[in-house]
């Protein structure tokens, strides 16, 4: 029998439109360098370097022993939906009902499902640049047109409301907001949000408000467009447990939205994930309703690290960094080095043993910047500053 000829893999056109997160690619590269015996300080990955609080872990263990190991409702357990509704009502100052909550395995499904449910070919979606790369990736995958709004360093990486107004057209279907922001650490003020709401006005445009870092603010207070009059039915709020409670591997997020959109999201959940793991949802109730001191300690520690790392970067020739107001990233300007962002990020990893990300990985407006995650110990952050400074003295 003749061996069969290997056939060409024929992919759908949309497969080529899906992007990725460079943080995971750099992590793989850094691990490969470590396997060769070289020490690497990891400032590339966006996850808290803290353990999940013990009370949350213990709640999950109890749930496992109690049999929370089977399918649950695609929309989420009623008890967790109720706990989320109560938390959002208290934290955002607007009454939310459990029927407006959907629980998903991580926050990304809310982003993915929202764009897939709302945006179609010829529709436009406005998103921040630099911004979380999955925004543009999913917009393109859905066949819609990505419309980036540049975030400017001189405005502390808050979007320009007049520029937003100029980008809105009759085809604008969705506007994505992210505050506190990845990768810049920028925070939209209450006045910013109110001006954004005023610019959108009465238009039938949905807003996806990514608030996954809402508990990690160093300066000022978090304010959501969900709280703005007239935006309850036009806002999809994305939040979750990963960043606030150091639960990245637990994969649990949630969305707040109008009930008729929940119905479509539930069908997407049924088709894609079936449901979110039941025992993690039980742990999520404890996260929201249990002792919150771990959140405050983690935020305070990130602020302490920020207050060391940013001045340290500013002492290095060619680096200039603003003080981020939230999240756990710093986003220094490196244009004075005359190096492209990716080339500099690669050199710092391969030659200095410091893993970070090119700002260009977050959009065209990120060129000329690097992103460092300060989710590492103060000792390692200090060591990273020394390595960068020594490398700069030799290479620049």
C-alpha positions as CSV (number, residue, x, y, z in Angstrom):
1,X,0.0,0.0,0.0
2,X,1.4,3.4,-1.0
3,X,1.9,5.9,1.8
4,X,-0.6,8.6,1.8
5,X,0.5,12.1,0.7
6,X,0.4,14.6,3.6
7,X,-2.4,17.0,2.8
8,X,-2.1,20.8,3.1
9,X,-3.7,22.2,6.2
10,X,-6.5,24.5,5.1
11,X,-7.3,27.0,7.7
12,X,-10.2,29.4,7.8
13,X,-9.3,33.0,7.0
14,X,-10.2,34.1,10.5
15,X,-7.5,31.9,12.0
16,X,-4.8,34.1,10.7
17,X,-6.4,37.2,12.3
18,X,-6.0,36.0,15.8
19,X,-3.0,37.4,17.7
20,X,-1.4,36.5,21.0
21,X,0.1,37.8,24.2
22,X,3.8,38.4,24.0
23,X,4.2,38.1,27.8
24,X,3.8,34.3,27.5
25,X,6.2,34.2,24.5
26,X,8.9,36.1,26.4
27,X,8.3,33.9,29.5
28,X,9.0,30.8,27.3
29,X,12.1,32.4,26.0
30,X,13.3,33.4,29.5
31,X,12.7,29.9,30.8
32,X,14.9,28.5,27.9
33,X,17.7,30.9,28.9
34,X,17.4,29.8,32.5
35,X,17.7,26.2,31.5
36,X,21.1,27.1,30.1
37,X,22.2,28.2,33.6
38,X,21.7,31.9,33.3
39,X,19.8,33.8,36.0
40,X,16.8,35.8,34.8
41,X,14.7,38.3,36.8
42,X,11.1,38.0,35.6
43,X,9.4,41.3,35.0
44,X,7.5,40.3,32.0
45,X,4.4,38.4,33.2
46,X,1.4,40.2,34.5
47,X,0.5,38.1,37.6
48,X,0.8,38.9,41.3
49,X,3.7,37.2,43.0
50,X,1.6,36.5,46.1
51,X,0.0,33.3,47.1
52,X,-3.8,33.0,47.0
53,X,-5.0,34.0,50.5
54,X,-5.4,30.9,52.8
55,X,-9.0,31.5,53.6
56,X,-9.8,31.2,49.8
57,X,-7.8,28.1,49.4
58,X,-9.4,26.5,52.4
59,X,-12.9,27.4,51.0
60,X,-12.0,25.6,47.8
61,X,-10.7,22.5,49.7
62,X,-14.0,22.4,51.7
63,X,-16.0,22.7,48.5
64,X,-14.1,19.8,46.9
65,X,-14.8,17.6,50.0
66,X,-18.5,18.7,49.9
67,X,-18.9,17.5,46.3
68,X,-18.7,20.8,44.4
69,X,-17.1,18.9,41.5
70,X,-19.9,18.6,39.0
71,X,-21.4,20.7,36.2
72,X,-23.0,24.0,37.3
73,X,-25.2,26.4,35.4
74,X,-23.5,28.0,32.4
75,X,-24.3,31.4,33.8
76,X,-22.7,30.6,37.2
77,X,-23.8,29.4,40.6
78,X,-26.7,31.5,42.0
79,X,-24.8,32.0,45.3
80,X,-21.7,33.5,43.5
81,X,-23.9,35.6,41.2
82,X,-25.6,37.1,44.3
83,X,-22.3,37.7,46.0
84,X,-20.9,39.5,42.9
85,X,-24.1,41.6,42.5
86,X,-23.8,42.7,46.1
87,X,-20.1,43.5,45.7
88,X,-20.6,45.6,42.5
89,X,-23.6,47.3,44.0
90,X,-21.5,48.4,47.0
91,X,-18.3,49.2,45.2
92,X,-19.8,51.0,42.1
93,X,-22.7,52.7,43.9
94,X,-25.3,51.3,41.6
95,X,-27.8,48.6,42.2
96,X,-27.0,45.3,40.4
97,X,-29.2,42.2,40.4
98,X,-27.9,38.6,40.2
99,X,-29.6,38.3,36.9
100,X,-27.2,40.9,35.5
101,X,-24.1,38.8,36.4
102,X,-22.4,36.0,34.4
103,X,-19.5,34.0,35.8
104,X,-16.8,32.8,33.3
105,X,-13.5,30.9,33.5
106,X,-11.3,34.0,33.7
107,X,-12.0,37.6,32.5
108,X,-11.0,37.0,28.8
109,X,-14.3,35.2,27.9
110,X,-16.2,38.3,28.8
111,X,-14.0,40.3,26.4
112,X,-14.2,37.6,23.7
113,X,-18.0,36.9,24.1
114,X,-18.8,40.7,24.1
115,X,-17.0,41.4,20.9
116,X,-18.3,38.2,19.2
117,X,-21.9,39.0,20.2
118,X,-21.9,42.7,19.3
119,X,-19.4,43.4,16.5
120,X,-19.7,42.2,12.9
121,X,-18.0,43.0,9.6
122,X,-18.0,46.7,8.8
123,X,-18.6,47.6,12.5
124,X,-15.9,49.6,14.3
125,X,-14.6,49.0,17.8
126,X,-12.5,51.7,19.6
127,X,-9.9,50.5,21.9
128,X,-6.9,52.0,23.8
129,X,-3.4,52.0,22.3
130,X,-1.1,51.0,23.9
131,X,-3.5,48.4,25.4
132,X,-4.1,44.8,26.3
133,X,-3.2,43.1,22.9
134,X,-6.2,40.7,23.1
135,X,-8.5,43.7,22.4
136,X,-7.3,44.2,18.9
137,X,-6.8,40.4,18.3
138,X,-10.5,39.6,19.0
139,X,-11.8,42.6,17.1
140,X,-9.9,41.4,14.0
141,X,-11.0,37.8,14.6
142,X,-14.7,38.9,14.7
143,X,-14.1,40.6,11.3
144,X,-14.8,44.1,12.7
145,X,-12.5,47.1,12.2
146,X,-10.2,48.0,15.1
147,X,-10.0,51.7,15.8
148,X,-7.1,52.5,18.2
149,X,-7.2,55.6,20.3
150,X,-3.7,56.6,21.3
151,X,-2.9,57.1,25.0
152,X,-0.5,60.0,25.5
153,X,2.3,60.1,28.1
154,X,1.8,63.8,28.7
155,X,-1.7,63.0,29.9
156,X,-0.5,60.2,32.2
157,X,-1.7,57.8,29.5
158,X,-5.4,58.9,29.9
159,X,-7.2,59.0,26.7
160,X,-8.0,62.4,25.1
161,X,-11.8,62.9,25.1
162,X,-11.7,65.2,22.1
163,X,-9.8,62.6,20.1
164,X,-12.3,60.0,21.2
165,X,-15.1,62.2,19.9
166,X,-13.3,62.5,16.5
167,X,-13.1,58.6,16.2
168,X,-16.8,57.9,16.8
169,X,-18.7,57.3,13.6
170,X,-22.1,55.8,12.6
171,X,-20.3,52.4,12.5
172,X,-19.0,52.5,16.0
173,X,-20.5,49.5,17.8
174,X,-18.3,49.2,20.9
175,X,-15.8,51.3,22.9
176,X,-13.4,49.6,25.2
177,X,-12.2,51.3,28.3
178,X,-9.5,50.0,30.7
179,X,-8.8,51.6,34.0
180,X,-6.4,51.1,35.8
181,X,-4.7,50.3,32.5
182,X,-2.4,47.6,31.2
183,X,0.4,48.3,30.2
184,X,0.7,51.9,31.3
185,X,-0.8,52.0,34.8
186,X,-2.9,55.0,33.8
187,X,-6.1,55.7,35.6
188,X,-9.2,57.5,34.2
189,X,-10.5,60.1,36.7
190,X,-14.1,60.5,37.5
191,X,-14.1,63.7,35.4
192,X,-12.6,61.7,32.5
193,X,-15.4,59.1,32.7
194,X,-18.1,61.8,32.8
195,X,-16.6,63.5,29.8
196,X,-16.5,60.2,27.9
197,X,-20.1,59.6,28.8
198,X,-21.0,63.0,27.5
199,X,-19.2,62.5,24.2
200,X,-21.0,59.2,23.7
201,X,-24.3,60.9,24.6
202,X,-27.5,59.1,23.5
203,X,-25.8,57.1,20.8
204,X,-26.6,53.4,20.8
205,X,-23.0,52.4,21.5
206,X,-22.0,49.8,24.0
207,X,-19.0,50.3,26.4
208,X,-16.9,47.4,27.5
209,X,-15.3,48.6,30.8
210,X,-12.3,46.4,31.7
211,X,-11.9,47.0,35.4
212,X,-9.8,43.9,36.3
213,X,-7.3,46.1,38.2
214,X,-10.0,48.1,40.1
215,X,-8.7,47.2,43.5
216,X,-5.1,48.1,42.7
217,X,-5.1,51.9,42.7
218,X,-2.4,53.9,44.4
219,X,-3.6,57.5,43.8
220,X,-7.2,58.5,43.7
221,X,-10.3,56.3,43.6
222,X,-11.8,53.9,41.0
223,X,-14.8,55.2,39.1
224,X,-16.8,53.1,36.6
225,X,-18.9,54.3,33.7
226,X,-21.4,51.8,34.9
227,X,-22.2,54.4,37.6
228,X,-23.0,57.1,35.1
229,X,-26.7,58.0,34.5
230,X,-27.9,56.4,31.3
231,X,-25.1,53.9,31.0
232,X,-26.5,50.9,33.0
233,X,-27.8,49.3,29.9
234,X,-24.9,50.3,27.7
235,X,-22.1,49.1,29.9
236,X,-20.5,45.6,30.1
237,X,-18.3,45.6,33.2
238,X,-15.5,43.1,33.1
239,X,-13.9,42.2,36.5
240,X,-12.6,39.1,38.2
241,X,-10.5,37.5,40.9
242,X,-7.1,37.0,39.2
243,X,-5.4,40.2,40.0
244,X,-7.2,41.2,43.2
245,X,-6.8,37.9,45.0
246,X,-3.7,36.5,43.3
247,X,-5.9,33.8,41.7
248,X,-4.6,33.9,38.1
249,X,-4.5,30.1,37.8
250,X,-8.0,29.6,39.2
251,X,-9.5,31.1,36.0
252,X,-12.5,33.0,37.2
253,X,-14.0,36.3,36.1
254,X,-17.4,37.8,35.7
255,X,-19.3,40.3,33.6
256,X,-22.1,42.7,34.6
257,X,-24.6,43.5,31.8
258,X,-28.2,43.8,30.8
259,X,-30.2,40.5,31.2
260,X,-31.0,40.1,27.5
261,X,-27.2,40.2,26.7
262,X,-26.6,37.7,29.5
263,X,-28.9,35.3,27.6
264,X,-26.6,35.5,24.5
265,X,-23.5,35.2,26.7
266,X,-25.0,32.1,28.4
267,X,-25.3,30.4,25.0
268,X,-21.7,31.2,24.2
269,X,-20.7,29.8,27.5
270,X,-22.7,26.6,26.8
271,X,-21.0,26.2,23.4
272,X,-17.5,27.0,24.5
273,X,-16.9,26.2,28.2
274,X,-20.1,24.5,29.5
275,X,-19.6,26.2,32.9
276,X,-17.0,27.5,35.3
277,X,-15.6,25.0,37.8
278,X,-18.0,24.8,40.7
279,X,-15.5,24.5,43.6
280,X,-13.7,27.6,42.4
281,X,-16.9,29.5,42.4
282,X,-17.5,28.5,46.1
283,X,-14.0,29.9,46.8
284,X,-15.0,33.1,44.9
285,X,-17.7,33.7,47.4
286,X,-15.2,33.5,50.3
287,X,-12.9,35.9,48.3
288,X,-15.6,38.5,48.0
289,X,-17.1,38.1,51.5
290,X,-14.2,37.1,53.6
291,X,-11.3,39.1,55.1
292,X,-10.0,41.7,52.7
293,X,-6.8,42.6,54.5
294,X,-4.7,40.6,51.9
295,X,-5.9,42.9,49.2
296,X,-4.8,46.0,51.1
297,X,-1.4,44.4,51.9
298,X,-0.8,43.4,48.3
299,X,-1.7,46.9,47.0
300,X,0.5,48.6,49.6
301,X,3.4,46.3,48.6
302,X,3.0,47.1,44.9
303,X,3.0,50.8,45.8
304,X,6.2,50.4,47.8
305,X,7.8,48.7,44.9
306,X,6.6,51.3,42.4
307,X,8.1,54.0,44.6
308,X,11.5,52.4,44.4
309,X,11.5,51.1,40.8
310,X,10.3,54.2,39.0
311,X,12.9,56.6,40.5
312,X,15.5,53.9,39.9
313,X,14.6,53.8,36.2
314,X,14.7,57.6,36.0
315,X,18.3,57.5,37.1
316,X,19.3,55.4,34.2
317,X,20.5,57.3,31.1
318,X,17.9,57.1,28.3
319,X,15.0,56.0,30.5
320,X,12.2,58.3,31.6
321,X,9.2,57.0,33.5
322,X,6.0,58.5,34.9
323,X,4.6,57.3,38.1
324,X,1.7,54.9,37.4
325,X,-1.4,55.4,39.4
326,X,-2.7,51.8,39.4
327,X,-2.1,48.1,38.4
328,X,1.4,46.7,38.8
329,X,3.2,47.9,35.7
330,X,5.6,50.7,34.9
331,X,5.9,51.9,31.3
332,X,9.2,53.9,30.8
333,X,9.9,56.0,27.7
334,X,13.2,54.7,26.1
335,X,13.3,56.9,23.0
336,X,16.4,58.6,24.2
337,X,18.3,55.3,24.0
338,X,17.6,55.4,20.2
339,X,16.9,51.7,20.3
340,X,13.6,50.2,19.0
341,X,11.5,48.8,21.8
342,X,11.7,45.1,20.9
343,X,15.4,45.2,20.2
344,X,16.0,46.8,23.6
345,X,13.7,44.3,25.4
346,X,15.5,41.4,23.7
347,X,18.9,42.7,24.7
348,X,17.9,43.2,28.3
349,X,16.7,39.6,28.5
350,X,19.6,38.0,26.6
351,X,22.5,40.2,27.9
352,X,21.3,41.6,31.2
353,X,19.1,38.8,32.4
354,X,16.0,41.0,32.9
355,X,12.8,39.9,31.2
356,X,10.4,42.7,30.2
357,X,8.1,43.4,27.2
358,X,8.4,45.7,24.2
359,X,5.9,48.5,24.4
360,X,5.1,47.8,20.7
361,X,3.6,44.5,21.7
362,X,0.7,46.6,23.1
363,X,0.1,48.6,19.9
364,X,1.8,51.0,17.5
365,X,1.6,53.8,20.2
366,X,3.6,51.6,22.5
367,X,6.8,51.9,20.3
368,X,9.4,53.8,22.3
369,X,8.4,52.2,25.6
370,X,9.0,49.1,27.7
371,X,6.7,47.4,30.1
372,X,8.0,46.1,33.4
373,X,5.8,44.2,35.8
374,X,6.7,45.0,39.4
375,X,5.1,41.7,40.5
376,X,8.4,40.6,41.9
377,X,10.3,41.1,45.2
378,X,11.8,44.5,46.1
379,X,15.2,42.7,46.3
380,X,14.8,41.4,42.7
381,X,13.5,44.8,41.4
382,X,16.6,46.5,42.9
383,X,18.8,43.8,41.4
384,X,17.1,44.4,38.0
385,X,17.7,48.1,38.2
386,X,21.4,47.5,38.8
387,X,21.6,45.0,35.9
388,X,19.9,47.5,33.5
389,X,22.1,50.3,34.6
390,X,25.3,48.3,34.2
391,X,24.1,47.1,30.7
392,X,23.3,50.7,29.6
393,X,26.8,51.8,30.6
394,X,28.4,49.2,28.4
395,X,26.0,49.1,25.5
396,X,24.8,52.7,25.0
